Every structure is written in structure tokens, then in C-alpha cells.
Amino acid sequence: MTDPASPTPATEPLPGAVPDVDATPPHTAALPRPEPVATRADRALPGGSEWTFELIERYDREIARIARGYGLDTYPNQIEVITAEQMMDAYASHGMPVGYTHWSYGKHYLSTEQTYRRGHMGLAYEIVINSDPCIAYLMEENTMPMQALVIAHACYGHNSFFKGNYLFRTWTHADSIIDYLVFAKRFVAECEQRHGELEVERVLDACHALANHGVDRYKRPNKRSLAQEQERLKERELHMQQQVNDLWRTLPSRPNDDAAEARHRSFPAEPQENLLYFVEKHAPLLEPWQRELARIVRKISQYFYPQRQTQVMNEGWATFWHYTILQTMYDEGLVSDAFMLEVLTSHTNVLTQPGFDSQRYGGINPYALGFAMFRDIRRICEAPTDEDRRWFPDIAGSDWHTTLDWAMRNFKDESFIAQFLSPKVIRDFRLFCLVDDDSEPTRRIGAIHDDSGYRLVRESLSKQYSLGEREPDIQVVSVDLEGDRSLTLRHFRRDRRALAPECEPVVRHMAQLWGFTVKLETQAEDGRIIPVHECRMEARQRRVAGSAATSALRGVGR
């Protein structure tokens, strides 16, 4: 959660109305309800703003009881209370409790500290880490009502999302991430001692520039490459032909043709989207410790990959459950009116959504949109209207616990919005579609609040949360094995959007890792190939003789 004094979080420009994994529609079997309490007076918790560790523990026990009653499945929790300085330090390290040293983290810390000291930003009430146990950092300046809110939000909302959502189950290993970060910190420190800080910094700078392009976007089974499959098919057809005509055995073999074919074989056989993995495995000049640095950056980028695609769902889910759990505590008489008023004030501030014509507008607030959608799904399940039955016949009238759990587990932001954004939420947020096409002289309204407009708004908003819309698709398409050993990157352009000028220094970083010339080209929508940039590496920058590099490349090309 963010501090209400801080600017409203802006959504970065992120279709389909189907789940992202094979999943059956939600069943109607109800999950167990929260356990009944003995008496309201006997179970009432101490009020007031001051907190103690014993009081936090008591609130946590009650929140955990209610969360279990609602069927939330979480990792064990580890709650730690930290200072503002420690929170800013966590900001700089992406919220992780340990990490390797790099100048960019210090720069981020100083920038955050100066902005905070001047009163231009607030700090988060908490930071939660996707680990097992799940580590939650609470600010010591929080009052007791705020500590209870962030425990419900982080320790049971975010925690259950980390454990249940398919992206986190596919791409992250919560039980080993902390150990890996400890290893990474120790390894980088050893490299700095052995090879010098400047040399390690040079490699890490290049890897950081490519971090967003150092992830696997699809889970693939281990299988042969396209070239191997084609070779296997060719051998099988040749074998069948030999069985038909025995005269084939008398023909002399032609090894020279085989050698020529090998020289002209395309490498890689298929375009490679994970640039850091390709560099780690195939760069001819990198030393083993440099490859391990690339692997460390790649592994950490993969860890954060699901979070970049689930901000609306993750924050919406956590906000829905902190509201529901604390409301249940109030209904049971565990907290006072004053306690609940403070909670609702903070809750309302977090959900503030400025209008599009407001000076404070910075995009769609992911907390507000996610919370509204999960609340709306519950409404559709409990009290569906005729419009709801027409738009959502599969969930209207179903059990809301099961439906919300199914939605949380099987979707990401893009498909969640495409599947569950209802006309009611569109009306409540006053969403409309503005078409700003550079091929047209004026802007125009593309969708309003009618059936066709609702669908277009939902489709357009869903596309904004797609990584394919926010990040350029750049892949390794070829390496000149027998020539200058240059590597060619290809940008697959969409909607006539050109690459930003910042692509040139990124290509330079790629060339530093590869060790030879790197070319960047764009494939237009009509298939035309357009050269964009080329970065040549001077011979003095190389450490390995050209003959040795050629031998290495021939080896990986087989």
C-alpha cells in the first residue's frame, strides 16, 4: 500500500476473455465461514493509537483466524517493524531484504531520501516479499489501526495472492529466493575483490540495461530445436528410401556438402527472446564469472516478472481482503468505531481516483480498479441484475468465495480485465475510449456507454496492461558464425511504434557483452526489414583471439 500523501499510482500503458491456464469454471461449493466468537465484550481488542509487539501479535492472531475462515491459503508470516530509513533502503533494493551492491541502488536511495525529507512524497505503510516465509515490513510510525490494516493487506492479501496465482507458481520459487539473494551478494563481492569493482560494474551495468529482456515469457518443455527435428525427419525419410531401393547404398557419400551445409546453417535455429540467457550461454568472449553475473541478473528479473503483470489484481485482491477482514472484526465487536474510522479514512485515500481532467490525474489507480472489480464480482455472485446475467452467465448467482478464488488463481491483469470488467464498473469509473491515431488529423471518441462501447472499452483497457503493448519485442535472429561474428537483433514492430532513442545505448551494452558487432533492425508490419542501429566493437576491446572465438561459436552452432 502507498501512503495517501503520495501521488496516486499511475498505471503504465499494459485481449482475450479466457483464463490464462486450463481452469474449470468456479463451482458453487461454499468455503467455510469465519469461526464464531464467544462474546463481543470478551474478545474486544485494546484500542488507541499506540502499538506494542504483544498487541500486534494479538491482532495478527485474530486476523489469521478470520482469514482462515474465508479460505485464504498463505505462506507462514514473518512480520518485522522498521524505521523510515530502513523503508527507503528497501525501496532502493526493490523491497528485497538482501542484495548485491551496485551504484544504481545508492542513487535510488539518495533520490528517495531527498524527496521524502522535502515532504514531496510519503513512504509506503508496508512492503511485502514473495518468499516462504512471507516477510512483511511494517513502518514503526504506523498507528495500531494502520498496523492491523497492513497486516491484513500484506500478510494475508498479498501473501495468498503470491501463493495462489498461476504466474507466481510458474515463475517464482518463494522458498529459495532469499538464499539465492545471499549467494548473489556474496558472489558479486568476491568478483569485485578478484577482478576489480570497475570491471564488475561494467558487466552489471550492461546486464541491468537488458534486464527486462532477460526473462522467459513462456514455459516450454524440453525438446529438440527446429533444426534437429528437420534433421531427424530427413534421416527417417532417407532410411525409408534406402529400404525401397538398395542401390542407394552404392552411392558415395559427400562430406564436403555436409560441411557446406553446416557452415550455412542458421544460428540460432529460432529467434530467441531471452537476450540475457542467449548472452550467458553463447557469448564467445565472456569469462565464467561474467556469465554468472548475467545469470544472477536474469534470475532476479524472472522473479519480478509476474509482479509486472499483476499489479491491478494483486493490489485489488489485497485491498479487498483487508477491507473484508477488518469489517468482519468490527462486526464481531473486536474493534471500536474510532479504530474503524481511521481504517476507512486510509482505505478511502488509497482508493482515490482523480478524474481524467484533474491536474492530479496520473492514470488509473490500480488499487481502485482492482478493488472495484473484486467487489463487483462478489456483487454479481450475491445479487446479480439482468445485465449481469447477460454479461456473466457463468458466475452470476454462484458462490462468491469460490469465484473470487478461481479468478485470483487463473488470470493476470490483461485477461482479468478482459474477462471481468463489467458495465457497472465502467460506468462508475466513467471510462471511455479516446482514439489518438497519428495517421488521423484529429482525436475522436471511440466508445461510449452502450453494449458495443462497453466491449471496446474493456478490450482497450485490457490491452494497456499487456507487456506486449508496454515493451518492445526484440529477439536475437542470427549470428554470423563464419564472418565477422556479428549478432543481429530484430524488433518486431506493432502499430507503427518506433523504438525510443534510448535503444542505442542498450545496443552498446549488448555489444559489450557479446564482444563483437551488434546490429539492430526493425521488422515492419508489412514484413520489410529496416536497419536501426549498429554498434561495432574495436579489436582492442577484445580479450580472446579471433580464431578461438570462431571455434567457440562453431561449437554452440552444432
C-alpha positions as CSV (number, residue, x, y, z in Angstrom):
1,M,0.0,0.0,0.0
2,T,1.1,3.5,-0.6
3,D,0.9,6.5,1.7
4,P,-2.2,8.6,1.0
5,A,0.0,11.7,0.8
6,S,1.9,10.2,-2.1
7,P,0.7,10.8,-5.7
8,T,-1.8,8.3,-7.0
9,P,0.0,5.4,-8.6
10,A,-0.2,5.6,-12.4
11,T,-0.7,2.6,-14.5
12,E,1.8,2.1,-17.3
13,P,0.3,1.8,-20.8
14,L,-0.3,-2.7,-20.1
15,P,-7.2,-9.3,-25.0
16,G,-8.9,-12.1,-24.7
17,A,-11.7,-13.1,-22.5
18,V,-10.4,-16.5,-21.5
19,P,-8.3,-17.8,-18.5
20,D,-4.6,-17.9,-18.9
21,V,-4.4,-21.5,-17.8
22,D,-6.6,-24.5,-18.2
23,A,-9.2,-24.0,-15.5
24,T,-12.7,-25.1,-15.0
25,P,-15.4,-22.6,-14.1
26,P,-15.9,-22.0,-10.4
27,H,-18.0,-24.5,-8.5
28,T,-20.7,-23.4,-6.2
29,A,-19.5,-25.3,-3.1
30,A,-19.1,-22.7,-0.3
31,L,-15.9,-22.4,1.6
32,P,-16.1,-22.4,5.5
33,R,-17.2,-19.2,7.1
34,P,-15.2,-17.4,9.8
35,E,-15.4,-19.2,13.2
36,P,-18.0,-17.8,15.6
37,V,-16.7,-15.9,18.6
38,A,-17.7,-16.4,22.2
39,T,-18.8,-12.9,23.1
40,R,-18.2,-9.5,21.7
41,A,-17.0,-8.0,25.0
42,D,-14.7,-10.8,26.0
43,R,-12.9,-10.8,22.6
44,A,-12.6,-7.0,22.2
45,L,-9.0,-5.9,21.5
46,P,-7.4,-2.8,23.1
47,G,-7.9,0.3,21.1
48,G,-5.9,3.5,20.8
49,S,-3.1,4.6,18.5
50,E,-0.1,3.1,20.4
51,W,1.1,-0.3,19.5
52,T,3.3,-2.9,21.1
53,F,4.7,-6.1,19.8
54,E,2.4,-8.1,22.0
55,L,-0.6,-6.1,20.7
56,I,0.5,-6.7,17.1
57,E,0.7,-10.4,17.8
58,R,-2.9,-10.4,19.3
59,Y,-4.3,-8.6,16.2
60,D,-2.4,-10.9,13.9
61,R,-4.0,-14.0,15.6
62,E,-7.5,-12.6,15.1
63,I,-6.8,-11.6,11.5
64,A,-5.3,-15.0,10.8
65,R,-8.4,-16.7,12.3
66,I,-10.8,-14.7,10.1
67,A,-8.6,-15.2,7.0
68,R,-8.6,-19.0,7.6
69,G,-12.4,-18.8,7.9
70,Y,-12.6,-17.2,4.5
71,G,-10.3,-19.9,3.0
72,L,-7.2,-17.8,2.4
73,D,-4.2,-20.1,1.8
74,T,-0.9,-18.3,2.8
75,Y,2.7,-18.9,3.5
76,P,3.8,-18.6,7.1
77,N,4.2,-14.9,8.0
78,Q,7.3,-13.1,9.3
79,I,6.4,-9.6,10.5
80,E,9.2,-7.0,11.1
81,V,8.8,-3.4,12.1
82,I,11.3,-1.0,10.5
83,T,12.2,2.8,10.5
84,A,11.7,5.3,7.7
85,E,15.4,5.0,6.8
86,Q,15.1,1.2,6.5
87,M,12.0,1.6,4.4
88,M,13.9,3.9,2.0
89,D,16.7,1.4,1.9
90,A,14.1,-1.3,1.0
91,Y,12.8,1.0,-1.8
92,A,16.3,1.1,-3.3
93,S,16.6,-2.7,-3.3
94,H,13.2,-3.4,-4.8
95,G,11.9,-4.4,-1.4
96,M,14.3,-7.3,-1.0
97,P,16.0,-7.9,2.4
98,V,19.4,-8.6,0.9
99,G,21.1,-7.8,-2.4
100,Y,24.4,-7.2,-4.1
101,T,26.0,-3.8,-4.3
102,H,25.6,-1.5,-7.3
103,W,25.7,2.2,-7.7
104,S,22.1,2.4,-9.1
105,Y,20.8,1.3,-5.7
106,G,22.6,4.1,-3.9
107,K,21.4,6.6,-6.4
108,H,17.8,5.4,-5.9
109,Y,18.2,5.7,-2.1
110,L,19.5,9.2,-2.2
111,S,16.8,10.3,-4.6
112,T,14.1,8.8,-2.4
113,E,15.6,10.3,0.8
114,Q,15.9,13.8,-0.6
115,T,12.3,13.7,-1.9
116,Y,11.0,12.4,1.4
117,R,12.9,14.9,3.5
118,R,11.5,17.8,1.5
119,G,7.9,16.5,2.1
120,H,7.3,15.8,-1.6
121,M,6.4,12.1,-1.1
122,G,5.2,9.7,1.6
123,L,6.5,6.3,2.3
124,A,4.6,3.0,2.0
125,Y,2.9,1.7,5.1
126,E,4.4,-1.7,4.4
127,I,6.5,-3.8,1.9
128,V,5.8,-7.5,1.5
129,I,8.2,-10.0,-0.1
130,N,7.1,-13.1,-2.1
131,S,9.1,-15.6,0.0
132,D,8.4,-18.6,2.2
133,P,8.0,-17.5,5.0
134,C,6.4,-14.3,3.6
135,I,8.3,-11.3,5.0
136,A,6.3,-8.1,5.7
137,Y,7.9,-4.9,6.8
138,L,5.7,-2.5,8.8
139,M,6.6,1.1,9.4
140,E,7.2,2.0,13.1
141,E,5.3,5.3,12.6
142,N,2.1,3.5,11.9
143,T,-0.7,3.6,14.5
144,M,-2.2,0.4,15.8
145,P,-5.2,0.6,13.4
146,M,-2.8,1.1,10.5
147,Q,-0.6,-1.9,11.7
148,A,-3.8,-4.0,11.7
149,L,-4.7,-2.8,8.2
150,V,-1.3,-3.5,6.7
151,I,-1.1,-7.0,8.4
152,A,-4.4,-7.9,6.8
153,H,-3.4,-6.3,3.5
154,A,0.1,-7.7,3.2
155,C,0.3,-10.8,5.3
156,Y,-3.0,-12.3,4.2
157,G,-4.0,-10.4,1.0
158,H,-0.7,-10.2,-0.9
159,N,0.6,-13.4,0.7
160,S,-2.3,-15.5,-0.5
161,F,-2.0,-14.0,-4.0
162,F,1.7,-14.9,-4.1
163,K,0.9,-18.5,-3.2
164,G,-2.1,-19.0,-5.4
165,N,-1.8,-17.0,-8.6
166,Y,-0.6,-19.2,-11.6
167,L,2.1,-16.7,-12.7
168,F,3.9,-16.8,-9.3
169,R,3.5,-20.6,-9.1
170,T,5.0,-20.9,-12.6
171,W,7.9,-18.4,-12.4
172,T,9.0,-18.0,-8.8
173,H,10.3,-20.1,-6.0
174,A,9.3,-18.5,-2.8
175,D,11.2,-21.0,-0.6
176,S,14.6,-20.3,-2.2
177,I,14.7,-16.6,-3.3
178,I,16.3,-15.3,-0.1
179,D,19.0,-17.9,-0.2
180,Y,19.7,-17.1,-3.8
181,L,20.0,-13.4,-3.0
182,V,22.5,-14.2,-0.3
183,F,24.5,-16.2,-2.8
184,A,24.3,-13.4,-5.3
185,K,25.6,-10.8,-2.8
186,R,28.5,-13.0,-1.8
187,F,29.4,-13.8,-5.4
188,V,29.4,-10.2,-6.6
189,A,31.6,-9.2,-3.6
190,E,34.1,-11.9,-4.4
191,C,34.2,-10.8,-8.1
192,E,34.9,-7.2,-7.0
193,Q,37.8,-8.4,-4.9
194,R,39.3,-10.7,-7.7
195,H,38.6,-8.6,-10.8
196,G,38.0,-5.1,-9.6
197,E,34.9,-3.0,-8.9
198,L,35.0,-1.2,-12.2
199,E,35.0,-4.4,-14.2
200,V,32.2,-5.9,-12.2
201,E,30.3,-2.6,-12.5
202,R,30.7,-2.7,-16.3
203,V,29.1,-6.1,-16.6
204,L,26.3,-5.4,-14.2
205,D,25.5,-2.1,-16.0
206,A,25.1,-3.9,-19.3
207,C,23.0,-6.7,-17.7
208,H,20.8,-4.2,-15.9
209,A,20.1,-2.4,-19.2
210,L,18.9,-5.8,-20.7
211,A,17.1,-7.0,-17.6
212,N,13.5,-6.6,-18.9
213,H,14.6,-8.6,-22.0
214,G,16.2,-11.3,-19.8
215,V,13.1,-13.3,-18.9
216,D,11.4,-16.3,-20.3
217,R,7.8,-15.4,-21.2
218,Y,6.6,-18.9,-22.0
219,K,7.1,-22.2,-20.2
220,R,8.4,-24.5,-22.8
221,P,9.0,-28.3,-22.4
222,N,12.5,-29.5,-23.1
223,K,12.5,-30.6,-26.8
224,R,14.7,-30.6,-29.9
225,S,15.3,-27.5,-31.8
226,L,13.7,-26.9,-35.2
227,A,16.9,-27.8,-37.0
228,Q,17.2,-31.1,-35.1
229,E,13.6,-32.0,-35.8
230,Q,14.2,-31.3,-39.5
231,E,17.4,-33.4,-39.5
232,R,15.5,-36.3,-37.8
233,L,12.8,-36.1,-40.4
234,K,15.3,-36.1,-43.2
235,E,17.1,-39.1,-41.8
236,R,13.9,-41.0,-41.4
237,E,12.9,-40.3,-45.0
238,L,16.3,-41.3,-46.2
239,H,16.1,-44.6,-44.3
240,M,12.7,-45.4,-45.8
241,Q,14.1,-44.6,-49.3
242,Q,17.0,-46.9,-48.6
243,Q,14.7,-49.7,-47.8
244,V,12.9,-49.3,-51.1
245,N,16.0,-49.0,-53.4
246,D,19.1,-50.8,-52.2
247,L,21.1,-49.1,-55.0
248,W,21.4,-46.0,-52.7
249,R,24.0,-47.9,-50.7
250,T,26.4,-47.8,-53.7
251,L,26.4,-44.0,-53.9
252,P,29.5,-42.4,-52.4
253,S,29.0,-40.0,-49.5
254,R,29.7,-36.3,-50.0
255,P,31.2,-35.0,-46.8
256,N,32.0,-31.7,-48.4
257,D,28.3,-31.0,-48.9
258,D,27.6,-31.7,-45.3
259,A,30.4,-29.3,-44.2
260,A,29.0,-26.6,-46.5
261,E,25.5,-27.1,-45.1
262,A,26.9,-26.8,-41.6
263,R,28.6,-23.6,-42.4
264,H,25.4,-22.1,-43.8
265,R,23.2,-23.4,-41.0
266,S,21.2,-20.7,-39.4
267,F,22.1,-19.9,-35.8
268,P,20.1,-19.7,-33.7
269,A,17.6,-22.0,-35.4
270,E,14.7,-20.0,-34.0
271,P,14.5,-16.4,-32.7
272,Q,15.5,-16.0,-29.1
273,E,13.5,-13.6,-26.9
274,N,15.6,-14.0,-23.7
275,L,18.6,-11.9,-24.6
276,L,20.5,-12.3,-21.3
277,Y,20.1,-16.1,-21.5
278,F,21.5,-16.1,-25.0
279,V,24.4,-14.0,-24.0
280,E,25.1,-16.1,-20.9
281,K,25.2,-19.3,-23.0
282,H,26.7,-18.2,-26.3
283,A,28.8,-15.0,-25.9
284,P,32.2,-16.2,-27.1
285,L,34.4,-13.8,-25.0
286,L,32.7,-13.8,-21.6
287,E,34.6,-15.4,-18.7
288,P,32.7,-17.8,-16.4
289,W,32.3,-15.2,-13.6
290,Q,30.8,-12.8,-16.1
291,R,28.3,-15.4,-17.3
292,E,27.3,-16.0,-13.7
293,L,26.7,-12.3,-13.2
294,A,24.4,-12.3,-16.3
295,R,22.6,-15.3,-14.8
296,I,22.1,-13.6,-11.5
297,V,20.5,-10.5,-13.1
298,R,18.4,-12.8,-15.3
299,K,17.2,-14.9,-12.4
300,I,16.2,-11.8,-10.3
301,S,14.4,-10.3,-13.3
302,Q,12.5,-13.6,-13.7
303,Y,11.4,-13.4,-10.1
304,F,9.8,-9.9,-10.6
305,Y,8.3,-10.9,-14.0
306,P,4.9,-11.9,-12.5
307,Q,4.6,-8.7,-10.5
308,R,4.9,-6.6,-13.6
309,Q,1.7,-8.3,-15.0
310,T,-0.5,-8.5,-11.9
311,Q,-0.4,-5.0,-10.2
312,V,-4.2,-4.4,-10.6
313,M,-5.1,-7.9,-9.4
314,N,-2.5,-8.1,-6.6
315,E,-3.3,-4.8,-5.1
316,G,-7.0,-5.2,-5.7
317,W,-7.0,-8.6,-4.0
318,A,-5.1,-7.4,-1.0
319,T,-7.3,-4.3,-0.6
320,F,-10.5,-6.3,-0.9
321,W,-9.3,-8.7,1.8
322,H,-8.0,-6.0,4.3
323,Y,-11.4,-4.3,3.9
324,T,-13.4,-7.5,4.3
325,I,-11.3,-8.9,7.2
326,L,-11.3,-5.6,9.2
327,Q,-15.1,-5.2,8.6
328,T,-15.6,-8.7,9.9
329,M,-13.6,-7.8,13.0
330,Y,-15.8,-4.7,13.5
331,D,-19.0,-6.8,13.1
332,E,-17.7,-9.2,15.7
333,G,-17.0,-6.3,18.1
334,L,-13.3,-6.8,18.2
335,V,-12.5,-3.2,17.2
336,S,-14.1,0.2,18.1
337,D,-15.8,2.8,16.0
338,A,-12.7,5.1,16.3
339,F,-10.5,2.3,15.1
340,M,-12.7,1.6,12.1
341,L,-13.0,5.3,11.2
342,E,-9.2,5.6,11.0
343,V,-9.0,2.4,8.9
344,L,-11.7,3.6,6.5
345,T,-10.1,7.0,6.1
346,S,-6.8,5.5,5.0
347,H,-8.7,2.9,2.9
348,T,-10.6,5.7,1.1
349,N,-7.5,7.7,0.5
350,V,-5.7,4.8,-1.1
351,L,-8.7,4.2,-3.5
352,T,-8.8,7.8,-4.7
353,Q,-9.2,8.0,-8.4
354,P,-8.9,11.6,-9.9
355,G,-10.9,12.3,-13.0
356,F,-9.2,12.5,-16.4
357,D,-9.5,16.3,-16.4
358,S,-7.9,16.7,-12.9
359,Q,-4.4,18.1,-12.5
360,R,-3.7,15.2,-10.1
361,Y,-4.6,12.6,-12.8
362,G,-1.7,10.2,-13.4
363,G,-3.5,7.2,-14.9
364,I,-5.9,4.6,-13.5
365,N,-5.2,3.8,-9.8
366,P,-4.6,0.0,-9.7
367,Y,-5.8,-0.1,-6.1
368,A,-9.1,1.5,-7.0
369,L,-9.7,-0.6,-10.2
370,G,-8.7,-3.9,-8.7
371,F,-10.7,-3.4,-5.5
372,A,-13.8,-2.2,-7.5
373,M,-13.6,-5.3,-9.8
374,F,-13.3,-7.8,-6.9
375,R,-16.1,-6.1,-5.1
376,D,-18.2,-6.2,-8.3
377,I,-17.6,-9.9,-8.8
378,R,-18.9,-10.5,-5.3
379,R,-21.9,-8.4,-6.1
380,I,-22.6,-10.3,-9.3
381,C,-22.4,-13.6,-7.3
382,E,-24.7,-12.4,-4.5
383,A,-27.2,-10.1,-6.1
384,P,-26.9,-10.3,-10.0
385,T,-29.0,-8.0,-12.2
386,D,-30.4,-8.9,-15.6
387,E,-27.4,-7.1,-17.1
388,D,-25.0,-9.2,-15.0
389,R,-26.7,-12.4,-16.1
390,R,-26.4,-11.4,-19.7
391,W,-22.7,-10.4,-19.4
392,F,-21.6,-13.0,-16.9
393,P,-23.9,-16.1,-17.1
394,D,-21.2,-18.4,-15.8
395,I,-20.7,-16.6,-12.4
396,A,-24.0,-14.8,-11.8
397,G,-25.5,-16.3,-8.6
398,S,-22.5,-18.6,-7.8
399,D,-20.7,-18.7,-4.5
400,W,-18.5,-15.6,-4.3
401,H,-15.7,-17.2,-2.2
402,T,-15.1,-19.9,-4.9
403,T,-15.5,-17.5,-7.8
404,L,-13.0,-14.9,-6.4
405,D,-10.5,-17.7,-5.6
406,W,-10.8,-19.0,-9.1
407,A,-10.4,-15.6,-10.6
408,M,-7.3,-14.8,-8.4
409,R,-5.6,-18.1,-9.4
410,N,-6.1,-18.2,-13.1
411,F,-5.7,-14.7,-14.5
412,K,-3.3,-11.8,-14.9
413,D,-4.2,-8.1,-15.3
414,E,-4.7,-8.2,-19.0
415,S,-7.1,-11.2,-19.1
416,F,-8.7,-10.4,-15.7
417,I,-9.9,-7.1,-17.1
418,A,-10.9,-8.7,-20.4
419,Q,-13.0,-11.3,-18.6
420,F,-14.5,-9.5,-15.5
421,L,-14.7,-5.7,-16.2
422,S,-18.4,-5.1,-16.0
423,P,-20.5,-2.3,-17.5
424,K,-21.3,-1.2,-13.9
425,V,-17.6,-0.6,-13.1
426,I,-17.1,1.1,-16.5
427,R,-19.9,3.5,-15.6
428,D,-18.7,4.0,-12.0
429,F,-15.2,5.0,-13.3
430,R,-16.7,6.9,-16.2
431,L,-14.4,5.2,-18.6
432,F,-14.4,6.0,-22.3
433,C,-12.2,5.3,-25.2
434,L,-10.2,8.1,-26.8
435,V,-8.6,7.3,-30.2
436,D,-5.4,9.2,-30.8
437,D,-4.1,7.8,-34.1
438,D,-1.1,9.6,-35.7
439,S,-2.5,8.8,-39.2
440,E,-5.6,10.8,-38.4
441,P,-5.7,14.7,-38.2
442,T,-7.9,14.7,-35.0
443,R,-8.6,12.7,-31.9
444,R,-12.0,11.1,-31.6
445,I,-14.2,9.3,-29.1
446,G,-14.1,5.6,-30.0
447,A,-16.5,4.2,-27.4
448,I,-19.3,5.3,-25.1
449,H,-21.6,3.6,-22.6
450,D,-23.6,1.2,-24.8
451,D,-23.1,-2.6,-25.3
452,S,-20.6,-2.2,-28.2
453,G,-18.9,0.6,-26.3
454,Y,-18.5,-1.4,-23.1
455,R,-16.8,-4.2,-25.0
456,L,-14.5,-1.8,-26.8
457,V,-13.6,0.0,-23.6
458,R,-12.9,-3.4,-21.9
459,E,-10.8,-4.6,-24.8
460,S,-8.8,-1.3,-25.0
461,L,-8.2,-1.2,-21.2
462,S,-7.1,-4.8,-21.2
463,K,-4.5,-4.2,-24.0
464,Q,-2.9,-1.4,-21.9
465,Y,-1.9,-4.0,-19.3
466,S,-0.3,-6.3,-21.8
467,L,3.5,-6.5,-21.7
468,G,3.5,-6.8,-25.4
469,E,2.0,-3.3,-25.6
470,R,4.3,-1.7,-23.0
471,E,7.7,-3.2,-24.0
472,P,9.2,-3.7,-27.5
473,D,9.5,-7.2,-28.8
474,I,13.3,-7.6,-29.5
475,Q,14.8,-11.0,-30.3
476,V,18.1,-12.5,-31.4
477,V,17.5,-13.7,-35.0
478,S,21.0,-14.5,-36.3
479,V,24.7,-14.8,-35.6
480,D,27.3,-14.6,-38.5
481,L,29.3,-17.7,-37.5
482,E,31.8,-17.7,-40.4
483,G,32.0,-13.9,-41.0
484,D,32.6,-11.1,-38.5
485,R,30.7,-12.9,-35.7
486,S,28.2,-10.1,-35.6
487,L,24.9,-10.6,-33.8
488,T,21.6,-9.3,-35.2
489,L,18.7,-8.2,-33.0
490,R,15.3,-7.7,-34.6
491,H,12.5,-5.5,-33.3
492,F,9.0,-6.8,-34.3
493,R,7.1,-3.5,-34.6
494,R,3.4,-3.2,-33.7
495,D,1.1,-0.3,-34.6
496,R,3.8,1.7,-36.3
497,R,5.5,2.4,-32.9
498,A,9.2,3.1,-33.4
499,L,11.9,2.4,-30.8
500,A,12.9,5.2,-28.5
501,P,16.3,6.9,-28.9
502,E,17.4,5.1,-25.7
503,C,17.7,1.9,-27.7
504,E,21.2,2.9,-28.9
505,P,23.0,2.8,-25.5
506,V,21.2,-0.5,-24.9
507,V,22.6,-1.9,-28.1
508,R,26.0,-0.7,-27.0
509,H,25.6,-2.6,-23.7
510,M,24.6,-5.7,-25.7
511,A,27.8,-5.3,-27.8
512,Q,29.9,-5.1,-24.7
513,L,28.6,-8.4,-23.5
514,W,28.7,-10.1,-26.9
515,G,32.2,-8.8,-27.7
516,F,31.6,-8.2,-31.4
517,T,29.3,-6.1,-33.6
518,V,25.7,-6.0,-32.7
519,K,23.1,-4.8,-35.3
520,L,19.5,-3.8,-34.5
521,E,16.8,-3.8,-37.2
522,T,13.1,-3.4,-37.2
523,Q,10.6,-5.7,-39.0
524,A,7.7,-3.5,-40.1
525,E,4.1,-4.7,-40.2
526,D,4.4,-5.5,-43.9
527,G,7.5,-7.6,-43.4
528,R,10.1,-5.0,-44.5
529,I,13.4,-5.1,-42.6
530,I,14.6,-1.6,-41.6
531,P,18.1,-1.1,-40.2
532,V,18.0,0.9,-37.0
533,H,21.4,1.0,-35.3
534,E,24.8,-0.8,-35.4
535,C,27.4,-0.9,-32.7
536,R,30.9,-2.0,-33.7
537,M,33.4,-3.3,-31.2
538,E,37.0,-2.4,-31.7
539,A,39.6,-5.1,-31.8
540,R,41.5,-3.7,-28.8
541,Q,38.3,-4.2,-26.7
542,R,38.5,-8.0,-27.2
543,R,40.4,-10.3,-25.0
544,V,40.2,-13.5,-26.9
545,A,41.8,-14.2,-30.3
546,G,39.5,-14.3,-33.2
547,S,40.3,-17.9,-34.0
548,A,39.4,-19.0,-30.5
549,A,36.1,-17.1,-30.7
550,T,35.3,-18.7,-34.1
551,S,35.9,-22.2,-32.6
552,A,33.6,-21.4,-29.7
553,L,30.8,-20.1,-32.0
554,R,31.1,-23.2,-34.2
555,G,30.7,-25.3,-31.1
556,V,27.5,-23.7,-30.0
557,G,26.1,-23.7,-33.5
558,R,26.2,-27.5,-33.6
